[in-house]
Amino acid sequence: MRRLFLSVVISFGIFSGCTKKEPLLTFAVGGAPNEVDYWEELIREFENRTHISVKLLRQPTDTDLRRQSLVTPLNAKEKDPDLFLMDVAWVAQFAASGWLFSLDSRIKKTSFDITQLFSSVVNQVDVYKGEVISLPVYIDCGLLYFRKDLLIKYGCPVPEIWSDFLECAKEIQGEERKNNPNFYGFVWQGAQYEGLVCNFIEFIASNGGDITDKSGSITVNSEENIQALQFMRDLIHKYKISPPNTFTEMREEEVRTFFESGNALFERNWPYAWKLHDSQGSPVRGKVGITLLPKFDNGRHAASLGGWHIGISRYSDKKDEAWELVKFILSYKTQKKLCLNLAWNPARVDVYDDTEVKERMPHMNVLKKAFENAVARPNFPYYTQISEVLQRYVNTAISGKINSGEALEQAQQEIFKNVKRYHE
C-alpha cells in the first residue's frame, strides 16, 4: 500500500507540472557582463511579481553582433525572441522591415503614461508612420566635459557659444603648454567611424544645420553644414586646439583617457565618462564639470542622441505578456534601479527629480537639459548606408585632404545614388 502511494505521488508530480516549466517569454539583451547580470536580477523580481516566466537571451557585447543576432530570427519570422533591446540607430530599419509590433493599442488599453518619457526622444525615434513601435529604456547623448579648476584659474566662464569656447581654449592651452607640451584645448571623436557622424550632427545642429531638409530629403551640402564642417577642420589645422591624431585615432576611449590624463581642457564624450573621471585614482577626480555642448550665434545647443530602446517582435506569440515586461522595465521603480545600479540614464523624466538620484548623481540636472535638446540621427531604414558615406567624406575633410564644400557635395551625390538604389 505504501509503495502504491509513493507511485501515485511521483506520477502526480510528473503530470501536474511540478517539473520546471518552459519559459513563457524570451527577452534578448546584451552589454557588459555586469549589465546582463543585473538584468537577471530584475527578471527574477518581475517573475515573482507577475508569475510570468522569462528566459533571458544573452547577446554578445559587441553592438554589431547584437544586431545580427536579432536580424537573423526576425528575418526568418521566428516567434523568439518575444522582445529585445535595440540601439537607437536600428529602430527605423527594424520598423521598415515590418519586424516591430505597434504598441499603440497596448498603451491606450492600459493607460500607460507615455508623457513620463522624454518626448524629444519618443517623437524622433519611436514613432514610425504615426504609430509607436518602440520605447526608450536608456538614453545617451553628447556632453561637454571641462576642467573646472583650470577655468577658475584663468578666469574663464563655462562657454555657451563656440567663439567664446575657442578663445578660452586657445588662451589656456597656451599657458598650460609652458609646463605640459602635450596639453590641448579640446579632444573629440574624429576617427572614421559612427562616433564621427554623431559629432558632425552636433556641430551642424549647433549652427542651425541638419542632414535633412524641411521635406525630409537628405541634404548634407547646405551652407550651414559646410560652415560647421569647416569649423571642425579648423579646430585641428588652423586653431590647433585639437591634436593632429584626431582624425586618425580619436574614438570614445582614446578621447576619455587623453582628457583623464590631464592633457586637455575640454572633452566631448558620452555620459559614461563622468563616473570614470570621478573614480578613485583618476588624475582629474574632483576637477571635472559637465555642461551642454556650445552653439553658434544663430544655432542651438545640440547633442547626438544615443541609447537603447525596447520593442516587441511582430512574430511573438506572447505579446500581452511581453507588454507586461515592457511596463515593468519602464516603471519608475525599475528605471531608478537601472540608474543607481548601472548608472543608466533613465528614459523617464520624473526619475531625474528623485531626491536620492540627485544626491548620488548631481550631474543629472545637466543630463536632463541635454536630453531635451537631443538630436537623433536620420530616422531612415537605410541610415547605415548614409552613415558610411558621411564617415568617409567628413573624415577626409577634417584630415585636410579635401575642402569642406567639396566633401559634402560629393557625399550628397553618393548618398543620393545609394538612396535611389535602395528604393529600386
C-alpha positions as CSV (number, residue, x, y, z in Angstrom):
1,M,0.0,0.0,0.0
2,R,2.9,2.4,0.9
3,R,4.6,1.5,-2.5
4,L,1.3,2.3,-4.3
5,F,1.0,5.7,-2.5
6,L,4.6,6.7,-3.5
7,S,3.9,5.7,-7.1
8,V,0.8,7.9,-7.2
9,V,2.7,10.8,-5.7
10,I,5.5,10.5,-8.2
11,S,3.1,10.1,-11.1
12,F,1.1,13.1,-10.0
13,G,4.3,15.2,-9.7
14,I,5.3,14.4,-13.2
15,F,2.0,15.1,-14.9
16,S,0.8,18.0,-12.7
17,G,3.7,20.3,-13.8
18,C,6.0,20.0,-10.8
19,T,8.8,19.8,-13.2
20,K,10.4,23.1,-14.3
21,K,8.2,24.9,-16.8
22,E,9.5,26.2,-20.1
23,P,10.0,29.9,-20.1
24,L,7.0,31.8,-21.4
25,L,8.8,34.9,-22.6
26,T,12.2,35.3,-24.3
27,F,14.0,38.6,-23.8
28,A,17.2,39.4,-25.7
29,V,19.7,41.7,-24.0
30,G,23.4,42.2,-24.3
31,G,26.1,44.6,-23.0
32,A,28.8,44.3,-20.3
33,P,28.6,41.2,-18.1
34,N,27.6,43.3,-15.0
35,E,24.7,44.7,-17.0
36,V,23.4,41.4,-18.1
37,D,23.8,40.0,-14.6
38,Y,21.7,42.9,-13.3
39,W,19.0,42.1,-15.9
40,E,18.9,38.6,-14.4
41,E,18.1,40.1,-11.0
42,L,15.4,42.4,-12.4
43,I,13.8,39.5,-14.3
44,R,13.6,37.4,-11.1
45,E,11.7,40.3,-9.5
46,F,9.4,40.5,-12.5
47,E,8.7,36.8,-12.4
48,N,7.9,36.9,-8.6
49,R,5.6,39.8,-9.1
50,T,3.7,38.6,-12.2
51,H,4.3,34.8,-12.2
52,I,5.3,35.2,-15.9
53,S,8.5,33.2,-16.5
54,V,11.1,34.8,-18.7
55,K,14.2,33.4,-20.4
56,L,17.0,36.0,-20.8
57,L,18.8,35.5,-24.1
58,R,22.4,36.8,-23.5
59,Q,23.6,38.5,-26.6
60,P,27.2,39.4,-27.5
61,T,28.8,42.5,-26.0
62,D,29.7,43.8,-29.5
63,T,26.9,46.1,-30.8
64,D,27.1,44.8,-34.4
65,L,27.0,41.2,-33.3
66,R,24.0,42.0,-31.1
67,R,22.2,43.5,-34.1
68,Q,22.9,40.5,-36.3
69,S,21.7,38.1,-33.5
70,L,18.3,39.8,-33.8
71,V,18.2,40.3,-37.5
72,T,18.6,36.6,-38.2
73,P,15.5,35.3,-36.3
74,L,13.4,38.3,-37.2
75,N,14.1,37.9,-40.9
76,A,13.1,34.2,-40.5
77,K,9.8,35.3,-38.8
78,E,10.6,33.2,-35.7
79,K,8.5,33.8,-32.6
80,D,11.5,34.1,-30.3
81,P,12.8,36.4,-29.0
82,D,9.5,38.0,-28.0
83,L,11.1,41.3,-27.1
84,F,14.5,42.9,-27.2
85,L,16.6,46.0,-26.8
86,M,17.7,47.9,-29.9
87,D,20.3,50.6,-30.4
88,V,18.7,53.9,-31.3
89,A,20.1,53.6,-34.9
90,W,18.4,50.3,-35.6
91,V,14.8,51.2,-34.8
92,A,13.9,52.7,-38.2
93,Q,15.4,49.7,-40.1
94,F,13.5,47.2,-37.8
95,A,10.3,49.2,-38.3
96,A,10.6,49.5,-42.0
97,S,11.3,45.7,-42.2
98,G,8.0,45.1,-40.5
99,W,9.6,43.4,-37.5
100,L,8.1,45.6,-34.8
101,F,4.7,45.3,-33.2
102,S,2.8,48.5,-32.8
103,L,2.4,49.4,-29.2
104,D,-0.4,51.9,-29.7
105,S,-3.3,49.6,-28.7
106,R,-1.4,48.4,-25.5
107,I,-0.6,52.0,-24.5
108,K,-4.2,53.1,-24.8
109,K,-5.7,49.9,-23.3
110,T,-3.5,50.0,-20.1
111,S,-3.4,53.8,-19.7
112,F,0.4,53.7,-19.9
113,D,1.6,57.3,-19.3
114,I,3.9,57.8,-22.2
115,T,4.2,61.5,-21.3
116,Q,6.5,60.5,-18.5
117,L,9.1,59.6,-21.1
118,F,11.2,62.2,-22.9
119,S,9.0,63.4,-25.7
120,S,12.1,64.7,-27.6
121,V,13.3,61.1,-27.8
122,V,10.0,59.3,-28.4
123,N,8.9,61.6,-31.2
124,Q,12.2,61.4,-33.1
125,V,12.9,57.7,-32.7
126,D,9.9,55.6,-31.5
127,V,7.1,56.8,-33.8
128,Y,7.0,55.3,-37.2
129,K,4.3,56.1,-39.7
130,G,2.2,57.6,-36.9
131,E,2.5,54.6,-34.6
132,V,4.6,54.0,-31.5
133,I,6.7,50.9,-32.4
134,S,9.3,51.1,-29.5
135,L,10.0,52.9,-26.3
136,P,13.3,54.2,-24.8
137,V,14.9,52.4,-21.9
138,Y,18.3,54.1,-21.6
139,I,19.2,57.5,-23.1
140,D,22.6,58.7,-24.1
141,C,23.8,61.9,-25.7
142,G,26.9,64.0,-26.3
143,L,28.2,66.3,-23.5
144,L,30.9,68.8,-23.0
145,Y,33.3,67.9,-20.1
146,F,35.6,70.6,-18.8
147,R,38.4,71.2,-16.3
148,K,36.6,73.5,-13.9
149,D,39.8,74.1,-11.9
150,L,41.5,75.5,-15.0
151,L,38.6,77.7,-16.0
152,I,38.6,79.2,-12.5
153,K,42.4,79.5,-12.5
154,Y,42.3,81.6,-15.7
155,G,39.1,83.4,-15.1
156,C,37.3,81.8,-18.0
157,P,33.5,81.2,-17.6
158,V,31.9,78.0,-18.9
159,P,31.4,78.8,-22.6
160,E,28.0,78.6,-24.2
161,I,28.9,79.7,-27.7
162,W,31.7,78.3,-29.9
163,S,33.5,81.7,-30.3
164,D,33.9,82.1,-26.5
165,F,34.9,78.4,-26.3
166,L,37.6,78.9,-28.9
167,E,39.1,81.9,-27.2
168,C,39.1,80.2,-23.9
169,A,40.7,77.0,-25.3
170,K,43.4,78.9,-27.1
171,E,44.4,81.0,-24.1
172,I,44.5,78.2,-21.6
173,Q,46.3,75.8,-24.0
174,G,49.0,78.4,-24.5
175,E,49.5,78.8,-20.8
176,E,49.4,75.2,-19.8
177,R,51.8,74.2,-22.5
178,K,54.5,76.0,-20.7
179,N,54.6,73.1,-18.3
180,N,52.9,70.4,-20.4
181,P,53.7,70.4,-24.1
182,N,51.1,67.7,-24.7
183,F,48.2,69.8,-23.5
184,Y,45.4,70.6,-25.9
185,G,42.3,72.7,-25.6
186,F,39.7,70.2,-27.0
187,V,39.5,66.5,-27.7
188,W,36.6,64.9,-29.6
189,Q,35.8,61.8,-31.7
190,G,37.2,62.4,-35.3
191,A,38.2,58.9,-36.4
192,Q,36.3,57.3,-39.3
193,Y,33.5,55.5,-37.5
194,E,30.0,56.1,-36.3
195,G,31.1,58.4,-33.5
196,L,32.3,60.9,-36.0
197,V,28.8,61.2,-37.5
198,C,27.5,61.8,-34.0
199,N,30.0,64.7,-33.6
200,F,29.2,66.0,-37.1
201,I,25.4,66.1,-36.3
202,E,26.1,68.1,-33.1
203,F,28.3,70.6,-34.9
204,I,25.9,71.2,-37.8
205,A,22.8,71.3,-35.5
206,S,24.6,73.9,-33.3
207,N,24.9,76.0,-36.5
208,G,21.2,75.7,-37.5
209,G,22.0,72.8,-39.9
210,D,20.6,69.4,-40.4
211,I,21.1,66.3,-42.6
212,T,17.5,66.5,-43.9
213,D,15.6,69.5,-45.3
214,K,12.1,70.5,-44.5
215,S,10.6,68.0,-46.9
216,G,12.5,65.2,-45.2
217,S,15.0,64.7,-48.0
218,I,18.7,64.0,-47.3
219,T,20.5,67.3,-47.8
220,V,24.0,67.3,-46.3
221,N,25.6,70.0,-48.5
222,S,23.8,73.1,-47.1
223,E,25.7,76.2,-46.3
224,E,25.2,75.7,-42.5
225,N,26.6,72.2,-42.7
226,I,29.7,73.4,-44.7
227,Q,30.4,76.1,-42.2
228,A,30.2,73.7,-39.3
229,L,32.4,71.1,-41.0
230,Q,35.0,73.8,-41.8
231,F,35.0,74.7,-38.1
232,M,35.7,71.1,-37.2
233,R,38.6,71.1,-39.6
234,D,39.9,74.4,-38.3
235,L,40.0,73.1,-34.7
236,I,42.8,70.8,-35.8
237,H,44.6,72.6,-38.6
238,K,44.0,76.4,-38.1
239,Y,43.4,76.9,-34.4
240,K,45.4,73.8,-33.4
241,I,43.5,73.2,-30.2
242,S,42.7,69.6,-31.1
243,P,45.5,67.1,-31.6
244,P,46.7,66.1,-35.1
245,N,45.6,62.4,-34.5
246,T,42.0,63.5,-34.0
247,F,41.0,62.2,-37.5
248,T,43.1,59.0,-37.3
249,E,42.8,57.7,-33.7
250,M,40.3,59.6,-31.6
251,R,37.3,57.5,-30.6
252,E,35.5,57.5,-27.2
253,E,38.1,55.7,-25.1
254,E,41.1,57.5,-26.7
255,V,39.4,60.8,-26.0
256,R,38.5,59.8,-22.5
257,T,41.9,58.6,-21.5
258,F,43.6,61.7,-23.1
259,F,41.4,64.0,-21.0
260,E,41.6,61.9,-17.9
261,S,45.4,62.0,-18.1
262,G,45.2,65.8,-17.6
263,N,46.1,66.6,-21.1
264,A,43.0,68.6,-22.2
265,L,40.8,71.4,-21.2
266,F,37.6,70.3,-22.9
267,E,36.3,66.9,-23.9
268,R,33.3,65.9,-26.0
269,N,32.0,62.5,-24.8
270,W,29.0,60.4,-23.7
271,P,27.7,60.4,-20.1
272,Y,29.6,57.1,-19.3
273,A,32.9,59.1,-18.9
274,W,31.6,61.0,-15.9
275,K,31.8,58.1,-13.5
276,L,35.3,57.2,-14.7
277,H,36.7,60.7,-14.5
278,D,35.4,60.9,-10.9
279,S,36.6,57.5,-9.8
280,Q,39.4,56.7,-7.3
281,G,42.8,57.1,-9.0
282,S,41.7,59.4,-11.7
283,P,44.1,62.3,-12.1
284,V,41.2,64.7,-12.7
285,R,38.9,63.5,-9.9
286,G,37.1,66.4,-8.4
287,K,38.3,68.8,-11.2
288,V,35.7,68.0,-13.9
289,G,32.4,69.6,-14.7
290,I,29.9,68.9,-17.5
291,T,27.6,71.2,-19.5
292,L,25.8,71.4,-22.8
293,L,27.8,71.5,-26.0
294,P,28.3,75.1,-27.2
295,K,26.3,76.6,-30.1
296,F,27.0,79.1,-32.9
297,D,25.4,82.5,-32.6
298,N,22.4,81.5,-34.8
299,G,22.2,77.9,-33.7
300,R,21.2,75.9,-30.6
301,H,22.6,73.6,-28.1
302,A,22.5,70.1,-29.6
303,A,23.5,66.6,-28.5
304,S,23.5,63.5,-30.7
305,L,21.0,61.0,-29.3
306,G,22.2,57.5,-28.3
307,G,20.8,54.8,-26.1
308,W,18.7,51.6,-26.2
309,H,15.0,51.1,-27.0
310,I,12.7,48.2,-26.3
311,G,10.5,46.6,-28.9
312,I,8.1,43.6,-29.2
313,S,8.5,41.3,-32.1
314,R,5.7,41.3,-34.6
315,Y,6.0,37.5,-34.7
316,S,5.8,37.0,-30.9
317,D,3.0,34.7,-29.8
318,K,3.1,36.3,-26.3
319,K,2.5,39.9,-27.0
320,D,0.4,40.6,-23.9
321,E,3.0,39.1,-21.6
322,A,5.7,40.9,-23.4
323,W,3.9,44.2,-22.8
324,E,3.8,43.5,-19.1
325,L,7.6,43.2,-19.1
326,V,7.9,46.5,-21.0
327,K,5.7,48.3,-18.4
328,F,7.8,46.8,-15.6
329,I,11.1,48.0,-17.2
330,L,9.7,51.5,-17.8
331,S,8.2,51.8,-14.3
332,Y,9.5,54.4,-12.0
333,K,11.0,51.9,-9.6
334,T,12.9,49.9,-12.3
335,Q,14.2,53.0,-14.1
336,K,15.5,54.3,-10.8
337,K,17.2,50.9,-10.1
338,L,18.9,50.9,-13.5
339,C,20.1,54.4,-12.9
340,L,21.5,53.8,-9.4
341,N,22.9,50.3,-10.1
342,L,24.2,50.6,-13.7
343,A,24.4,54.4,-14.0
344,W,22.0,54.2,-16.9
345,N,20.3,57.5,-17.8
346,P,16.6,57.0,-17.3
347,A,14.0,57.3,-20.1
348,R,11.6,58.7,-17.5
349,V,11.7,62.4,-16.9
350,D,10.4,62.1,-13.3
351,V,13.3,60.0,-12.2
352,Y,15.6,63.0,-12.7
353,D,13.8,64.8,-9.9
354,D,14.1,61.9,-7.5
355,T,15.9,63.1,-4.3
356,E,18.1,60.0,-3.9
357,V,19.1,60.1,-7.6
358,K,20.0,63.8,-7.4
359,E,22.1,63.3,-4.2
360,R,24.1,60.4,-5.6
361,M,24.3,61.8,-9.2
362,P,24.4,65.6,-9.0
363,H,25.1,65.9,-12.8
364,M,21.6,64.6,-13.6
365,N,20.2,68.1,-14.0
366,V,22.6,68.8,-16.9
367,L,21.7,65.4,-18.4
368,K,18.0,66.3,-18.3
369,K,18.6,69.5,-20.2
370,A,20.8,67.7,-22.7
371,F,18.2,65.1,-23.4
372,E,15.6,67.8,-24.0
373,N,18.0,69.1,-26.7
374,A,18.9,65.7,-28.2
375,V,19.1,65.3,-31.9
376,A,18.5,61.9,-33.4
377,R,20.4,60.5,-36.4
378,P,18.2,60.4,-39.5
379,N,15.3,58.1,-38.9
380,F,15.7,56.2,-42.2
381,P,15.9,52.4,-42.7
382,Y,18.9,53.0,-44.9
383,Y,20.7,55.1,-42.3
384,T,23.7,52.7,-42.2
385,Q,24.5,53.5,-45.8
386,I,24.2,57.2,-45.2
387,S,26.5,57.0,-42.2
388,E,29.1,55.0,-44.1
389,V,29.3,57.8,-46.7
390,L,29.4,60.6,-44.2
391,Q,32.1,58.9,-42.2
392,R,34.4,58.8,-45.2
393,Y,33.8,62.3,-46.5
394,V,33.7,64.1,-43.2
395,N,36.9,62.4,-42.1
396,T,38.6,63.2,-45.4
397,A,37.6,66.9,-44.9
398,I,38.9,67.2,-41.3
399,S,42.1,65.5,-42.3
400,G,42.7,68.4,-44.7
401,K,42.7,66.3,-47.9
402,I,39.6,67.9,-49.4
403,N,37.8,71.2,-48.7
404,S,34.6,71.1,-46.7
405,G,32.2,72.2,-49.5
406,E,33.6,69.6,-52.0
407,A,33.4,66.9,-49.3
408,L,29.8,67.4,-48.6
409,E,28.9,67.9,-52.3
410,Q,30.4,64.5,-53.1
411,A,28.8,63.0,-50.1
412,Q,25.4,64.3,-51.2
413,Q,25.8,62.8,-54.7
414,E,26.9,59.4,-53.3
415,I,24.1,59.3,-50.7
416,F,21.5,60.2,-53.5
417,K,22.7,57.2,-55.5
418,N,22.5,54.9,-52.5
419,V,19.0,56.1,-51.6
420,K,17.9,55.7,-55.2
421,R,19.3,52.2,-55.3
422,Y,17.6,51.4,-52.0
423,H,14.2,52.4,-53.4
424,E,14.8,50.4,-56.6
